């Protein structure tokens, strides 16, 4: 099976779509059940693989000197992505390179695990633009499936078996009794760190614990890389997908202290369900190429003072008034960038820089909602806005 998957993926790379931050791919329809699908399944030989670019998330700045140093030279990363569906379930496979295997542990608080997440656009009462790529936006929810690489350390399966929920060195048993304790822990341990969240923006993620979302995620490390898989229902209380499923991908590198916002992520990927009519509006938004002139847009951004608040180039220090935009072109759709220019309060990123001066707030609270202090640029003519969007889409690091 290992050789089969390696062959499948190598063929997928050769036949994959051209590298792009924003793209669509096809979830091939199969008749098989998918709920127990894993990376070694022969079903992936039927899938169509595409190359998706993941970029360093730059909007949030960490107060962690070691993490900043470890990630300062990060480039983008290519991931191979494929999908299958059977009409009621969708299965997604993501494969990416990682030179070191890092798993979740309990021995110290400054070690971190590798992981991946798949974010789905949530159901809304009426058609909406795609949510903000970072945990959704007000009125435009997302569902996030998070999977971490973990190891068997003690009994963390939630069964309230307190006798096995302590470190082996604190058990008070030795020799044969300790061996028996270790065996019991192994038999009970659950190494699957899979969590599902719903959110409508930063700081709003809430774990879904009532089992209303049926899913199965897993990670496998081999040949200096991870393969992550997720199977979930196409329709439940939070997601109602038909025709096209918008998905965003994130990966974490524990070796570089990756966690929370310290990650690589893609823009929205439109996954079209084979045999169903694609959602043309979603596909168009996920794959839009700006029609403006990027050179003119750069000049317009400078003229209108964007660099006074935002970091546009890593060669200059990050600002204190607004999130960094150095990779915004890699993981943002043109529609989001356009909205941010014309309606800056539609999505407000809080907490991007904890060291920002209190006299330079980037948002205020009005009637319980965040209101951006950014100028409303709706006075700009349409052509200028499109030029700036085209320029912002060029802001992204090289992909290795």
Steps between C-alpha positions, in 0.01 A plus 500: 500500500785740579647451154155541347442837668849621404434405137158664503637824639794512261260459210276762654785750516584445136141540388396763752367841423746787474611634836255760622387651824139511384364208301232242459529124487265208450384256764467178303176314567525142628239254620699382801446598862763748608462524877804280573717621211867560579818598317574144389165438333513384138206731430741793472619353170172631356555854626624802306783676682574872489783711637390761752732769637510568876642828631620621841219668690620855557202691641568397861836565666614267780655615825748216483861586417603143421198441277555826314865408439412146388243624250647825372631344178196283428408449138179369356444127474338278238237250607346226290123491545233259379136433582240226463126498571213254493207741512475510878865514614810678379857380554797735464870406495780753556868407465783739590874481568630528857858408585427417864225310679367684805225356717294641785654427840450585868857524628542872443293795389728634226487204264244493222357246260462487125143523384256598230153646472231520238261792518156484337271791427198467728133513408334842485132590454575670169792496261801687639854576386751248628597554867829655600773238464598533868222332701209656314328835539187646654195343338720273287591200717758231442547146627861407578623140527830494690727195518823490704770235499491335842656208684386268778600663825211422739126432484355816345189349345242674715372188674577643845725206587699705750723208598669521159492877453820560695866492401652153541765645730226600745326165517691363798544162328816327378623202305226266387224727634637795303519287185136403554410868547679594178316225312167624629579857394589382150175305475295803606696781339350701221769656282253663266503874574212604276291806582222679315421869549250754373588867483412840361835676534810520718442409866163346419595136443277266700557125513209285384471226762149367450605260220271676255790507253597155372861495391818296501846657465846346515868579436780273376871583486738336254774598255551836676145612449147482636184374341182627663155367424153612599161348434186689595134524406408735219200621698448547873397774743791722395584420138260444213710436192370431152674543169808678638668475840726795596793379711814667637807308617742571784807310623717545811867418554568409862877525443449875445265542798199500268164541675190718480567772241861394439432282196497473122163532331337503161236722355153356444500198269176423317447122497244411236302181561512282192151426370347813654456851362784719620422820691621751244506791746721315750736376229527850353579653838759236592678514164471868407809658346501877554467698179672812633853623434726397789761767424236773512359338811834519679519871425139549612569312826800725568307814408211411730722425799460122530862456609448747784302237689565167327824314440511436126860382472701288745799726440335761721387449863143401573272793572310561822167609359386209286566134411795415277408437137825337386325173404144621461506430126575134560208410722238764422251509217468808284145539633624518860767757414244711315259483793777598743574813297138608463360369832790475747272414792355194327787294645720632780805301605555549876811417695742508207762683709483500878775761513303758306484835676172574676483838327491337158202261516411324178136459599244629748192335652165643398176332606693185583668472160855575385522804276821547305687828526609452139381760254200399292639511146163483327578845357757341266391433145441140398811477279728615783348248740557222247859613452562487876341155521727381219801639687402343832465162327870519414598526868620151588827320562663257263369143504773243561 
